[in-house]
């Protein structure tokens, strides 16, 4: 790997490729995933963190009635994997509800795969918030 990249670093093509090819490619994917999420998830309680160049979205479901780890387990049974956000708050000493309401969603797959995955996520989230309304 490093030997293949060395010429690209030396002639600065790696910077060009990163800024002009790779970054726009994944930015477009992130925007498509956001459009799917906004179209399919019916709760106003969803917040999407600003996209800053990674291959995943941070999504916060305010007042989510289950722990994001439980959401992961439910989605995994339906062949949809996310990452529970609670893993990304190491060293936090106080109990903060927000840590249990966030997920990380990868958007690097093909468009159709991302849309199917978001369909699965949306069905679960929409059902959770619909149930919460009935109980509340």
N, C-alpha and C positions, 0 to 999 in steps of 0.2 A: 503493500500500500504506500508507504512513505516514498519508496523509490519511484513509483508511478506519479506521485504528486510533486516531487521535487522540481521538475521542469516547469510545472504550472505555477509553483510558488516563485521560482526564480524569474520567470518572465511576466509575472503578475496576472496571468490568465485566470488563476484561481479566484482572485478578487473580482475580475470581470464576470466570470461564470456565476459566482455567488450572487452578485448584485443584479446582474442582467438576465439570468436564466433561472437559477434555482429559487431565489427569493420570490420573484413574480409568479412562478409556477405554483409554489405552495401557498402564497397569499391568495391566489385565485381559488385554490381548494378550500382554504379556511373560510372564505366568503361564501362559497357554495354551501358548506356545512352550516354556517350561521343562517343562511336563507332557509335551509331545510328545518333547522331547529325552530326558528321563529314561525314558520308556516305550520308545523306539526304539533308543537307543544302549546297547549291552550291556556296555560296559567300565566298570569302576569308576575308570578313569583320567581321566574327564571331570569337570571342575570348572566351575561357572558363577559368574561374578562377581556380587556383589550388584547388583541393578537399582537405578539411581539416577536414573531419569527420562529417559534417552535413548531412542532408537527402535531400539536394537540391544542384543544380548547379547554380552558378552565370554566366550568359552569357551576353556578350557585343556585340552588333551589331553596329559596328562603322559606323557613318554617316547614321543611320537609318532615313528614310524620315518621319516617324511619331513618335509621343511620345509613349513611352512604355505603357502608360495608354491606348492609342487608340489601340495598339496592343492587350492588355488585352481584351478590349471590343470586338474586331473582333473575337478573339479566343474563347471568352466565348459564342458567338453566335453559334460557331461550337462545343460546348461542351468540349472545352479544356481550362483549367484554368492555368494561370501563375500568378506571382505577378510582378507588375511593379516595377522596381528598384528605382524609384524616392522617394518612401516612406522611403528608407534606407539612406537618406542623410539629416537628421534633423539638423537644425541650420546652414546649409550652406547659407551664405549671398549672394554670387555672383551666377549668372546664369552660370551653367556648363552643357554644352551639354551632357556630359557623363551620367549624372543622368537620362536623358530621353531615353537613348539607352540601358539600362541594364534591364534584367529580372531575376527572380528567378524561377527555374524549379525543382519541386520535382521529385525524382526518386525512391521513396520507394514502389511504386505499383508493381504489377506483370509485368514481362517482356513484355508480349503482350500489356498490357495497356500502358506502357511507350512507346513502339514502335508506337502504334496508335496515342498517343498524340504527339509524335515527328513528325509523318507524317503530322498531322494537322499544327503544328508549321512550319515545313519545307515548306509546300505548301504556306503558307502566307508569310514567309520571302523570299523565292525564287521569288515569284511574286513581292514583294516590290522592291527587288534589280534589277529584270529584268526591271520593270517599270522605275526605277531610271536611268538605263543605257540608255534607249530609250530617256528619257527627257534630259539627260546630254550630 
